[in-house]
Amino acid sequence: MATAAIGFLMLLSYFLSLSHGLVQPRRISHGLSESGKYLTRDELWFNQTLDHFSPYDHRRFRQRYYEYLDHLRVPDGPIFLMICGEGPCNGIPNDYISVLARKFEAGVVSLEHRYYGKSSPFNSLATENLKYLSSKQALSDLAAFRGYYQASLLESLNVKLNRSGKVDNPWFFFGASYSGALSAWFRLKFPHLTCGSLASSAVVRAVYEFPEFDQQIGESAGPECKAALQETNKLVELGLKVNNKAVKTLFNATELDVDGDFLYFVADAQVMAFQYGNPDKLCVPMVEAKKNGGDLVEAYAKYVREYCFGVFGLSAKTYSRKHLLDTAITLESSDRLWWFQVCTEVAYFQVAPANDSIRSHQVNTEYHLDLCKSLFGKGVYPEVDATNLYYGGDRIAATKIVFTNGSQDPWRQASKQTSSPDLPSYIITCHNCGHGSDLRGCPQSPLIIEGDSKNCSSPDAVNKVRQHIIEHIDLWLSQCRGVLRSSI
């Protein structure tokens, strides 16, 4: 989920956003904006426990959620819970989840992640107030919400149908990116509360040093584009030494005083093209410029200004330490919040590989640790080993989770890519299959209504995996219903 840390902001709510998070690569996830791209944006509220692990702390906060029941088969249809990730949850996106809800006659609910969007427990995001921001607390939020919503749904249906009695609806969890990891982890930790989970582009393996991320970008780019990007990076580094302000001005990024922050931004901008299914937006002009002896830095800066800024909504401000140090709650607070999760739990430090790197070697482990210390103080450090010990990383020991990844997505290297009968895993292979392709179609951002796959370079590849997903959901829901009937 958003770097995802990760990487550029989650424009979306998600991917993004993943409600699911997917936004800029720095955060893992992405973003949605137009109201027509949501099934609903009607806000509902739930009083959530602040600290699920203290028997003495009874404080609560208001957590935002959404429901869409147009397809629900009353009274016993399934409930699909779409987990929101590392960004504001502004509604339930009208992506492939709507197709699945219609097929399975399911209701859809979506819970905003604690601290993000309008679900902040505190009036300040000072480091001491972030102690309850963790994946463990978020999973317990989901469990508490599931219990609350099942009870409230039963009550409302009994009133509506003028009856009494108990109906336990089967639940199925969904997520993409960081929220995809949450979906998998929820099934691991609360298997009795969901019939199964879809973990789309799920970053279940916390990674301290993550050079594989850059290596996947090179593989996805192909030899010609990779060479153009590598040369561009060297020219940018040289330009910073010769005329620092002029280079940053070219990228509309003069607010990035720290060169490391600027170079991270430059690297993240290229990630967006591959992560969200628009590789040609970057590679076509870059390869053309290299072949024709054009100005590679200008060609790249034009891509950043016109696509990253103009279409995707990226801002260099996302990488500004002044911005990331701001403890006020604003519409852009997700940047600071996700960095806290990165700096405490999952890292995903996107460092330059020792050899054949695309990104600058100034974006190294020391850069990330210094950023964490600058933002949150000396005591903050990513407990990656503890996170993987708790959840299992890509060796997660659970059942009835389906993992999916796009072939071009750099985040796939932090997901589970090996398949087994209990934990099926699928790679969707196509030229523009990136983050969350199974739910979002192509490109993955901006949002495509119902996640239409027609613009994927291989629609059949996407549709084949979707058929597998449908078969798994169908089987696991039927098994769940059998258990529910036998318990009545």
Solvent accessible surface area in square Angstrom, and as a share of the most:
residue,aa,sasa,rsa
1,M,0,0.00
2,A,0,0.00
3,T,1,0.01
4,A,0,0.00
5,A,0,0.00
6,I,0,0.00
7,G,0,0.00
8,F,0,0.00
9,L,27,0.14
10,M,4,0.02
11,L,57,0.28
12,L,0,0.00
13,S,0,0.00
14,Y,0,0.00
15,F,0,0.00
16,L,0,0.00
17,S,0,0.00
18,L,0,0.00
19,S,0,0.00
20,H,0,0.00
21,G,0,0.00
22,L,0,0.00
23,V,0,0.00
24,Q,1,0.00
25,P,0,0.00
26,R,4,0.02
27,R,5,0.02
28,I,0,0.00
29,S,0,0.00
30,H,0,0.00
31,G,7,0.07
32,L,14,0.07
33,S,83,0.54
34,E,99,0.44
35,S,72,0.47
36,G,61,0.59
37,K,40,0.17
38,Y,16,0.06
39,L,34,0.17
40,T,19,0.11
41,R,100,0.37
42,D,107,0.56
43,E,66,0.29
44,L,61,0.30
45,W,72,0.25
46,F,16,0.07
47,N,89,0.46
48,Q,0,0.00
49,T,31,0.18
50,L,5,0.03
51,D,21,0.11
52,H,50,0.22
53,F,119,0.50
54,S,33,0.21
55,P,98,0.61
56,Y,190,0.72
57,D,26,0.13
58,H,149,0.67
59,R,117,0.43
60,R,138,0.50
61,F,13,0.06
62,R,134,0.49
63,Q,1,0.01
64,R,7,0.03
65,Y,14,0.05
66,Y,1,0.00
67,E,59,0.27
68,Y,35,0.13
69,L,59,0.29
70,D,110,0.57
71,H,48,0.22
72,L,18,0.09
73,R,79,0.29
74,V,64,0.37
75,P,36,0.23
76,D,62,0.32
77,G,0,0.00
78,P,0,0.00
79,I,0,0.00
80,F,0,0.00
81,L,0,0.00
82,M,0,0.00
83,I,3,0.02
84,C,0,0.00
85,G,0,0.00
86,E,0,0.00
87,G,0,0.00
88,P,27,0.17
89,C,0,0.00
90,N,41,0.21
91,G,0,0.00
92,I,0,0.00
93,P,0,0.00
94,N,25,0.13
95,D,0,0.00
96,Y,18,0.07
97,I,0,0.00
98,S,2,0.01
99,V,37,0.21
100,L,1,0.00
101,A,0,0.00
102,R,113,0.41
103,K,117,0.50
104,F,23,0.09
105,E,79,0.36
106,A,0,0.00
107,G,0,0.00
108,V,0,0.00
109,V,0,0.00
110,S,0,0.00
111,L,5,0.02
112,E,0,0.00
113,H,8,0.04
114,R,0,0.00
115,Y,4,0.01
116,Y,0,0.00
117,G,25,0.24
118,K,117,0.49
119,S,0,0.00
120,S,27,0.17
121,P,29,0.18
122,F,42,0.18
123,N,148,0.76
124,S,38,0.25
125,L,1,0.00
126,A,22,0.17
127,T,42,0.24
128,E,126,0.56
129,N,32,0.17
130,L,0,0.00
131,K,140,0.59
132,Y,20,0.08
133,L,4,0.02
134,S,22,0.14
135,S,2,0.01
136,K,83,0.35
137,Q,14,0.06
138,A,5,0.04
139,L,4,0.02
140,S,16,0.11
141,D,1,0.01
142,L,5,0.03
143,A,18,0.14
144,A,38,0.29
145,F,0,0.00
146,R,34,0.12
147,G,41,0.39
148,Y,83,0.32
149,Y,5,0.02
150,Q,17,0.08
151,A,61,0.47
152,S,36,0.23
153,L,7,0.03
154,L,34,0.17
155,E,118,0.53
156,S,59,0.38
157,L,13,0.06
158,N,26,0.13
159,V,118,0.68
160,K,155,0.66
161,L,79,0.39
162,N,142,0.73
163,R,74,0.27
164,S,102,0.66
165,G,45,0.43
166,K,145,0.62
167,V,30,0.17
168,D,51,0.27
169,N,3,0.01
170,P,4,0.02
171,W,1,0.00
172,F,0,0.00
173,F,0,0.00
174,F,0,0.00
175,G,0,0.00
176,A,0,0.00
177,S,0,0.00
178,Y,2,0.01
179,S,0,0.00
180,G,0,0.00
181,A,0,0.00
182,L,1,0.00
183,S,0,0.00
184,A,0,0.00
185,W,2,0.01
186,F,0,0.00
187,R,23,0.09
188,L,40,0.20
189,K,69,0.29
190,F,46,0.19
191,P,68,0.43
192,H,140,0.62
193,L,36,0.18
194,T,5,0.03
195,C,5,0.03
196,G,0,0.00
197,S,0,0.00
198,L,0,0.00
199,A,0,0.00
200,S,0,0.00
201,S,1,0.01
202,A,0,0.00
203,V,0,0.00
204,V,0,0.00
205,R,61,0.22
206,A,3,0.03
207,V,9,0.05
208,Y,65,0.25
209,E,84,0.38
210,F,0,0.00
211,P,34,0.21
212,E,63,0.28
213,F,0,0.00
214,D,2,0.01
215,Q,101,0.45
216,Q,6,0.03
217,I,0,0.00
218,G,5,0.05
219,E,129,0.58
220,S,11,0.07
221,A,16,0.12
222,G,20,0.20
223,P,119,0.75
224,E,98,0.44
225,C,3,0.02
226,K,45,0.19
227,A,39,0.30
228,A,0,0.00
229,L,3,0.02
230,Q,33,0.15
231,E,68,0.30
232,T,3,0.02
233,N,19,0.10
234,K,137,0.58
235,L,70,0.35
236,V,1,0.00
237,E,39,0.18
238,L,102,0.51
239,G,16,0.16
240,L,12,0.06
241,K,166,0.70
242,V,118,0.68
243,N,81,0.42
244,N,52,0.27
245,K,147,0.62
246,A,50,0.39
247,V,18,0.11
248,K,10,0.04
249,T,71,0.42
250,L,56,0.28
251,F,0,0.00
252,N,88,0.45
253,A,0,0.00
254,T,69,0.40
255,E,84,0.38
256,L,2,0.01
257,D,121,0.63
258,V,62,0.35
259,D,48,0.25
260,G,10,0.09
261,D,3,0.01
262,F,0,0.00
263,L,2,0.01
264,Y,0,0.00
265,F,0,0.00
266,V,8,0.05
267,A,3,0.03
268,D,0,0.00
269,A,0,0.00
270,Q,7,0.03
271,V,0,0.00
272,M,0,0.00
273,A,0,0.00
274,F,2,0.01
275,Q,0,0.00
276,Y,0,0.00
277,G,4,0.04
278,N,20,0.10
279,P,7,0.04
280,D,73,0.38
281,K,114,0.48
282,L,0,0.00
283,C,16,0.09
284,V,87,0.50
285,P,49,0.31
286,M,0,0.00
287,V,25,0.14
288,E,95,0.43
289,A,14,0.11
290,K,84,0.35
291,K,139,0.59
292,N,112,0.57
293,G,69,0.66
294,G,39,0.37
295,D,92,0.48
296,L,8,0.04
297,V,22,0.13
298,E,61,0.27
299,A,19,0.14
300,Y,3,0.01
301,A,0,0.00
302,K,99,0.42
303,Y,10,0.04
304,V,0,0.00
305,R,69,0.25
306,E,101,0.45
307,Y,12,0.05
308,C,0,0.00
309,F,42,0.18
310,G,60,0.57
311,V,87,0.50
312,F,4,0.02
313,G,42,0.40
314,L,7,0.04
315,S,46,0.30
316,A,4,0.03
317,K,77,0.33
318,T,5,0.03
319,Y,1,0.00
320,S,10,0.06
321,R,36,0.13
322,K,176,0.74
323,H,23,0.10
324,L,0,0.00
325,L,84,0.42
326,D,68,0.35
327,T,48,0.28
328,A,53,0.41
329,I,68,0.35
330,T,68,0.39
331,L,168,0.83
332,E,68,0.30
333,S,13,0.08
334,S,5,0.03
335,D,4,0.02
336,R,9,0.03
337,L,1,0.01
338,W,1,0.00
339,W,3,0.01
340,F,16,0.07
341,Q,2,0.01
342,V,1,0.00
343,C,0,0.00
344,T,29,0.17
345,E,22,0.10
346,V,5,0.03
347,A,1,0.00
348,Y,1,0.00
349,F,1,0.00
350,Q,0,0.00
351,V,13,0.07
352,A,14,0.11
353,P,4,0.02
354,A,90,0.70
355,N,120,0.62
356,D,95,0.49
357,S,18,0.12
358,I,2,0.01
359,R,5,0.02
360,S,1,0.01
361,H,104,0.46
362,Q,84,0.37
363,V,0,0.00
364,N,54,0.28
365,T,15,0.09
366,E,117,0.52
367,Y,17,0.07
368,H,1,0.00
369,L,54,0.27
370,D,66,0.34
371,L,1,0.00
372,C,1,0.01
373,K,103,0.43
374,S,47,0.31
375,L,7,0.03
376,F,12,0.05
377,G,32,0.31
378,K,179,0.76
379,G,81,0.77
380,V,27,0.15
381,Y,112,0.43
382,P,2,0.01
383,E,99,0.44
384,V,13,0.07
385,D,121,0.63
386,A,55,0.42
387,T,10,0.06
388,N,37,0.19
389,L,159,0.79
390,Y,84,0.32
391,Y,6,0.02
392,G,28,0.27
393,G,4,0.03
394,D,51,0.27
395,R,208,0.76
396,I,5,0.02
397,A,93,0.72
398,A,15,0.11
399,T,57,0.33
400,K,57,0.24
401,I,0,0.00
402,V,0,0.00
403,F,0,0.00
404,T,1,0.01
405,N,1,0.01
406,G,1,0.01
407,S,10,0.06
408,Q,31,0.14
409,D,0,0.00
410,P,0,0.00
411,W,0,0.00
412,R,43,0.16
413,Q,47,0.21
414,A,0,0.00
415,S,4,0.03
416,K,17,0.07
417,Q,59,0.26
418,T,96,0.56
419,S,71,0.46
420,S,47,0.30
421,P,132,0.83
422,D,79,0.41
423,L,11,0.06
424,P,7,0.04
425,S,12,0.07
426,Y,44,0.17
427,I,55,0.28
428,I,2,0.01
429,T,89,0.52
430,C,12,0.07
431,H,91,0.41
432,N,20,0.10
433,C,0,0.00
434,G,0,0.00
435,H,0,0.00
436,G,0,0.00
437,S,1,0.01
438,D,2,0.01
439,L,1,0.00
440,R,2,0.01
441,G,0,0.00
442,C,0,0.00
443,P,25,0.16
444,Q,0,0.00
445,S,1,0.01
446,P,55,0.35
447,L,9,0.04
448,I,38,0.19
449,I,78,0.40
450,E,59,0.26
451,G,0,0.00
452,D,55,0.29
453,S,9,0.06
454,K,144,0.61
455,N,82,0.42
456,C,5,0.03
457,S,70,0.45
458,S,37,0.24
459,P,46,0.29
460,D,110,0.57
461,A,23,0.18
462,V,0,0.00
463,N,67,0.34
464,K,137,0.58
465,V,10,0.06
466,R,15,0.05
467,Q,91,0.40
468,H,55,0.24
469,I,1,0.01
470,I,23,0.12
471,E,90,0.41
472,H,32,0.14
473,I,0,0.00
474,D,81,0.42
475,L,92,0.46
476,W,13,0.05
477,L,1,0.01
478,S,56,0.36
479,Q,79,0.35
480,C,30,0.18
481,R,58,0.21
482,G,29,0.28
483,V,101,0.58
484,L,42,0.21
485,R,156,0.57
486,S,94,0.60
487,S,84,0.54
488,I,160,0.81
